């Protein structure tokens, strides 16, 4: 039982939580060192490597949890299998085994080790979580409004608006290698803004704006969809995210600004871009005490 | 071994007929009371009510399972049109609702608990027998009210078993099926509260002389903690449902933004009930399998006291983890709820190792009941570990509302189903006086166990690929099809296992292999009395010096060993 999961190797219960960004980065490095050493040999365990900076950290956390699970789960499973197979009563053996009921040192051991494992997982979690929820000053801002059953993307300070319903799968255009702030809200019921390859989802809720930041590392077109049940056409509430170079992004924004007269236009990437607000209500955010 | 016990022999087979699984009534032993249907409707005997609860809840399992089979059939193809979108939403809502509210809960905390708790502590009945009967009728009526939603023009409730506001408001879900769902949950909610009151009162006030708290069987201990959790959690849900109903029909704006309400409040209320509820479902099954491991290893429960403390800490922690269902709302304190949720893995792990420790060094018999318990152990290990992943907010961010979560809680709940089956195979002889067929039982086990894994593992994988839950179709992602088909095969295997179960019950009632008082050489007090027990449970009681008085009575030379394997001092013996 001495082998702890890698993410908690370097950890003791007294370890203070990271106070500064630098410290937390160092701690993360230490925590994930076994992963780094293993390099590409650590499998993905079915997860996405992640397109954004934080998606990548999340992916490493996911790998760490899997390694911990394999170690802890493997040991438990081995002990379990031994107990099940080694102590099978032989046919006709009516004898009564020793009536052992307590073994305090053993019980203490299997209480303390899980606590250490859990503390390790918690520290790794907090480090990554602080990165994911960090809110740096953005280079671009996109307001996202979810509605039954589609998405509207507006770009504050510009005239670009993208709206699409169900399988029309509207495209949210965003620049690569820049901090992009998303302000997410719903105009009716709760929706789930879920981009699998960003390793991220967040509820779009009525009356409450959720703000978070993406920093994409790779360009590309990524599929996404509503994850939270929102009524009849929930399963068709698609959208896509097009991560483009900053210059392409600027060109796209200026082209939208220029063509104010056209009600609709076809964007370079094929999305139908509707310049004017087609009448989808936006409920203003108001403080409701729940942050 | 029990023939030395002094009690009148009561073997008049006309009067002692076993339970009828179709109607759930027990002819029992009361020579002077009513019988048949009238008895079933009026009896306040905890055994009759317990069997009514068990049979009704298992019927609900079959109904909810049938919904699941339709859901899995729909998902075999990305563009299936087996059911419409609207029907699909109704089906998964009612599948979840029936399984959680009408099957697992009532089975766990009112079915076997009603039957067993008084027997395990040497009591003649529950503390409030009439309240107990009212509780059953509220449950039965609530169940019928919920299912009657299918008969309304708008169909049954269709907003998921969690009923998130504002989707559950009157604008988004105008149908009366939604109202029937709300009213049904109020009825079954009160039923649960009354069961909780009864459990706590019975366990505190009706224990037999000598049955101190630390001599109670683990199942009874778990029911005590479950009862307390019910009293803390269910009133919150019932209150929330009243608010929801008022929002829908009386013009309040508690969960409506336009009137200054906060939709998020519903999630807080719901999950403040909903997470303790998970343990309200799980603790009884934990208790059941604990007894099974001890009986079929011929050993005392390993680390009995540690087990009790683990149960208490699970109960306490379960009240502080509700917002881990709400990480993606962006409105909860992530580190706190993450820490609490991770921490709850520790007492759960202790239980896991105690179960293994109980088998360790024992004489393990592979009866159907024990196989089911072993299946529980493995499946619960998988569900428990994936639960730890979900306690980490960054991981939850990309798995929330995907099939990964669906797979996680189906691992957990299918483990509970295996635990429930394990318990049925253990206690059926006590309840009916006859044995279930072992061969059919083992067929059922293999189908159920393998089916569960074939069903859940593809769902984990398709969830990681990004398939959200509650999808009627997935036309843009044909690559998810094969995993979904595997999950459907697993669901089919589980369905077949239930056919074996029903056939087994019918076959066993036809064969009528008598069980005797204690067919398993079991340890707790209920195995001291006859099978089924007389109207007032006990004619005499053995001395109670430990949590397994029947074992101590039958095997006076094999008492539990204390720490260091020294024989425990037996106070008063």
Interface residues (C-beta under 8 A of the other chain):
Chain A: X45 X46 X47 X48 X54 X55 X57 X58 X61 X62 X65 X69 X72 X73 X76 X77 X79 X80 X83 X84 X87 X88 X89 X93 X95 X96 X97 X98 X99 X100 X101 X102 X103 X104 X106 X107 X110 X111 X114 X115 X118 X121 X122 X124 X125 X126 X128 X129 X132 X133 X148 X167 X169 X188 X189 X190 X192 X194 X196 X197 X198 X199 X200 X201 X202 X203 X205 X206 X207 X208 X210 X211 X212 X223 X225 X226 X227 X228 X229 X230 X231 X232 X233 X234 X235 X236 X238 X283 X288 X289 X290 X291
Chain B: X85 X86 X89 X159 X160 X164 X166 X167 X172 X257 X262 X263 X264 X265 X297 X298 X299 X300 X301 X302 X303 X304 X305 X306 X328 X329 X330 X331 X334 X335 X338 X339 X342 X343 X345 X346 X349 X350 X352 X353 X354 X356 X357 X359 X360 X361 X362 X363 X364 X365 X366 X374 X377 X378 X381 X385 X388 X389 X392 X393 X394 X395 X397 X398 X400 X401 X402 X460 X461 X464 X465 X466 X468 X469 X470 X471 X472 X473 X474 X475 X476 X477 X555 X558 X559 X560 X561 X562 X563 X565
